[in-house]
Amino acid sequence: MRPSERTVAGLTCSEVLADLSPYLDGELAPDRRGNIEAHVSECQACAAFGQAFGGMVDAVRARLREPEPVPAEIAERLKTALGS
């Protein structure tokens, strides 16, 4: 257990951190989600980390949805081939 670790709503900070990914993916049972939400509502350290982690996950997911850019050389070849 970390020195600054707390037990809130029946969960330690380590347990909350271990479940962050499944929490964000909606993979946890409703009672476990509720316990995590109760813990985070009273634990500023977990709330701050969870918010930062969630933001990073959202940014990565958004980036993965973006199409890969077409390299300039290929784009020029396509334009030439299409007569544009």
QUIGI-V642804 format. One record per pair of residues at least 6 apart in sequence whose ideal C-beta (glycine too) atoms are under 8 Angstrom apart, sorted by the first residue. I is the first residue (numbers start at 1). J is the second residue. D is the distance in whole Angstrom. If there is no record, write none. Layout:
BEGIN
I/J/D  I/J/D
END
This chain:
BEGIN
1/12/7  1/14/7  2/13/7  2/14/7  4/13/8  4/45/7  5/12/6  5/13/5  5/14/6  6/12/7  6/13/6  6/43/6  6/45/8  8/38/7  8/39/5  8/42/5  8/43/5  9/35/5  9/36/8  9/38/4  9/39/4  9/42/7  10/35/6  10/39/8  11/35/5  11/36/7  11/39/5  13/39/8  13/43/6  13/45/7  13/46/5  16/36/6  16/39/5  16/40/7  16/43/7  16/46/5  16/50/8  17/46/7  17/49/7  19/28/6  19/32/7  19/36/6  20/50/6  20/53/6  20/54/8  21/57/8  22/28/5  23/33/6  23/36/6  24/53/8  24/54/6  24/57/6  28/36/7  39/46/6  40/46/5  40/47/5  40/50/6  41/47/7  70/78/8
END
